[in-house]
């Protein structure tokens, strides 16, 4: 005795959904298009509640992400850690992915589980090209503070290595209007952190008054 048509349709849809998630995770844009054409849900989720677009963004599969964005994928869909396709670009530092997602109009005010926008982890990780692009091409709040009271400027100093990339990021943030004297939750400024860590070049940048 065979199952009902409804059950068969449900099983087929589940199979297409899995195919779409797998294709997005592996960056196979042709397979993404095929799964969508077969009836896969564009906002289907894996066991960690990640959508196909989030998987593509996490692995920097630009072509797959372009296909999903063109089909209407949500750049704000959260997984079980609170990440979204847009937010993970701050972690990966991919300018190409950032620009792929912009036409989908991501909500730049959304924050990750630490309370940070994409600019904050990008500043921490030394993704200078990403920081430059986000500051030029979006209206991201340069002074947004996360749960620890750290802005992008503070995070670049507190968690950065003081090297060339972080020096450039500090300069980019200051040029974009970052408040240099905005303290963290304990009252310490970026300059104080830079001096404590012997980041001479960064401290000099923070002392320059524009």
Wavefront OBJ file of the C-alpha trace (Angstrom):
o trace
v 0.000 0.000 0.000
v 1.508 3.355 -1.020
v 1.511 6.549 1.031
v -0.839 9.436 0.424
v -0.092 12.040 -2.262
v 0.296 14.632 0.483
v 2.925 12.554 2.245
v 4.783 11.967 -1.007
v 4.748 15.685 -1.775
v 6.035 16.483 1.711
v 8.867 13.985 1.320
v 9.788 15.380 -2.080
v 9.823 18.933 -0.728
v 12.047 17.883 2.158
v 14.434 16.282 -0.321
v 14.521 19.442 -2.441
v 15.111 21.542 0.675
v 18.082 19.383 1.652
v 19.434 19.635 -1.867
v 19.181 23.421 -1.752
v 20.949 23.671 1.598
v 23.712 21.359 0.389
v 24.118 23.265 -2.869
v 24.338 26.595 -1.036
v 26.866 25.245 1.455
v 29.062 23.952 -1.373
v 28.639 26.990 -3.607
v 26.985 25.158 -6.493
v 24.907 27.925 -8.083
v 23.521 25.643 -10.796
v 22.316 23.167 -8.171
v 20.794 26.063 -6.207
v 18.784 27.071 -9.268
v 17.741 23.464 -9.892
v 16.576 22.949 -6.308
v 14.578 26.160 -6.357
v 12.985 25.211 -9.676
v 12.091 21.816 -8.206
v 10.168 23.452 -5.371
v 12.671 23.873 -2.519
v 11.777 26.529 0.044
v 14.211 29.412 -0.246
v 14.047 29.940 3.535
v 14.385 26.261 4.452
v 16.532 25.588 7.514
v 19.172 23.063 8.506
v 19.604 21.621 12.011
v 21.189 24.881 13.180
v 18.379 26.958 11.667
v 20.658 28.250 8.906
v 19.058 29.233 5.627
v 20.648 28.573 2.227
v 21.699 32.223 1.998
v 23.330 32.131 5.412
v 25.254 29.005 4.425
v 26.391 30.597 1.180
v 27.435 33.778 2.981
v 29.274 31.869 5.714
v 31.376 30.031 3.132
v 31.738 33.085 0.861
v 30.053 31.402 -2.104
v 29.200 34.556 -4.017
v 27.610 33.015 -7.115
v 25.254 30.876 -5.016
v 24.378 33.886 -2.878
v 23.681 35.992 -5.968
v 21.243 33.354 -7.187
v 19.481 33.257 -3.827
v 19.304 37.048 -3.498
v 17.847 37.300 -7.003
v 15.210 34.768 -5.953
v 14.249 36.842 -2.903
v 16.198 35.259 -0.039
v 16.035 37.065 3.301
v 19.378 38.660 4.351
v 18.051 39.043 7.908
v 17.112 35.407 8.634
v 18.713 34.335 11.917
v 20.178 30.955 12.824
v 20.272 29.399 16.296
v 23.245 31.594 17.264
v 21.594 34.805 16.142
v 23.708 35.216 13.010
v 22.271 36.486 9.726
v 23.728 36.410 6.204
v 24.640 40.088 6.550
v 26.168 39.775 10.008
v 28.503 36.936 9.005
v 30.096 39.131 6.332
v 31.688 41.078 9.166
v 33.297 37.847 10.346
v 34.475 36.664 6.935
v 35.389 40.158 5.769
v 34.134 39.433 2.265
v 33.528 42.673 0.385
v 32.110 40.757 -2.587
v 29.538 39.040 -0.372
v 28.711 42.319 1.352
v 27.979 43.890 -2.025
v 26.001 40.827 -3.123
v 23.709 41.203 -0.113
v 23.217 44.972 -0.259
v 20.550 44.826 -3.013
v 18.496 42.607 -0.667
v 18.363 45.567 1.747
v 19.703 43.950 4.934
v 18.763 45.561 8.227
v 22.028 47.208 9.311
v 20.690 47.690 12.833
v 20.485 43.964 13.591
v 23.125 42.705 15.989
v 24.836 39.390 16.664
v 24.776 37.455 19.927
v 27.390 39.817 21.340
v 25.288 42.849 20.478
v 27.527 43.950 17.635
v 26.848 45.033 14.062
v 28.929 43.584 11.226
v 31.382 46.487 11.532
v 32.541 45.423 15.000
v 33.869 41.894 14.283
v 35.335 43.160 11.020
v 37.277 45.798 12.951
v 38.429 43.229 15.496
v 39.627 40.783 12.829
v 41.535 43.322 10.795
v 39.300 43.280 7.711
v 40.335 46.740 6.535
v 38.867 46.448 3.023
v 35.518 45.405 4.466
v 35.506 48.215 7.011
v 36.296 50.716 4.262
v 33.520 49.394 2.021
v 30.877 49.294 4.762
v 31.687 52.823 5.870
v 31.554 54.146 2.304
v 28.578 52.193 1.002
v 26.193 51.943 3.962
v 24.948 54.108 6.808
v 26.114 51.710 9.519
v 26.341 53.397 12.918
v 30.083 53.814 13.455
v 29.598 54.363 17.201
v 27.306 51.416 17.901
v 28.389 49.658 21.108
v 27.986 45.936 21.817
v 27.023 44.281 25.107
v 30.500 44.988 26.528
v 30.224 48.650 25.648
v 32.754 48.247 22.840
v 32.409 50.194 19.610
v 34.208 49.162 16.424
v 37.008 51.562 17.385
v 37.360 50.106 20.860
v 37.236 46.536 19.574
v 39.909 47.232 16.952
v 42.210 48.346 19.769
v 41.206 45.938 22.532
v 41.184 42.762 20.434
v 43.394 43.817 17.526
v 47.130 43.209 17.271
v 48.155 46.812 16.734
v 49.552 46.015 13.293
v 49.155 47.703 9.950
v 45.626 46.416 9.270
v 44.301 47.563 12.638
v 46.077 50.897 12.277
v 44.309 51.379 8.960
v 40.974 50.424 10.476
v 41.390 52.896 13.313
v 42.144 55.629 10.783
v 39.135 54.638 8.651
v 36.818 54.704 11.657
v 38.101 58.074 12.833
v 37.745 59.537 9.344
v 34.170 58.226 9.262
v 33.405 60.140 12.455
v 33.948 57.569 15.204
v 33.964 59.191 18.630
v 37.554 58.717 19.784
v 36.851 59.431 23.464
v 33.783 57.198 23.817
v 34.643 54.909 26.764
v 33.874 51.232 27.244
v 31.657 49.926 30.045
v 34.543 50.374 32.509
v 35.259 53.950 31.490
v 38.406 53.287 29.449
v 38.840 54.972 26.074
v 40.439 53.575 22.936
v 43.519 55.734 23.572
v 43.908 54.367 27.085
v 43.662 50.806 25.768
v 46.179 51.576 23.019
v 48.660 53.029 25.500
v 48.238 50.081 27.872
v 48.985 47.682 25.009
v 51.910 49.767 23.743
v 50.252 50.322 20.359
v 52.303 53.429 19.623
v 51.056 54.037 16.092
v 47.409 53.638 17.031
v 47.827 55.858 20.090
v 49.301 58.546 17.842
v 46.305 58.318 15.501
v 43.923 58.663 18.423
v 45.732 61.770 19.680
v 45.399 63.615 16.368
v 42.550 66.089 16.586
v 40.611 66.645 13.370
l 1 2 3 4 5 6 7 8 9 10 11 12 13 14 15 16 17 18 19 20 21 22 23 24 25 26 27 28 29 30 31 32 33 34 35 36 37 38 39 40 41 42 43 44 45 46 47 48 49 50 51 52 53 54 55 56 57 58 59 60 61 62 63 64 65 66 67 68 69 70 71 72 73 74 75 76 77 78 79 80 81 82 83 84 85 86 87 88 89 90 91 92 93 94 95 96 97 98 99 100 101 102 103 104 105 106 107 108 109 110 111 112 113 114 115 116 117 118 119 120 121 122 123 124 125 126 127 128 129 130 131 132 133 134 135 136 137 138 139 140 141 142 143 144 145 146 147 148 149 150 151 152 153 154 155 156 157 158 159 160 161 162 163 164 165 166 167 168 169 170 171 172 173 174 175 176 177 178 179 180 181 182 183 184 185 186 187 188 189 190 191 192 193 194 195 196 197 198 199 200 201 202 203 204 205 206 207 208 209 210
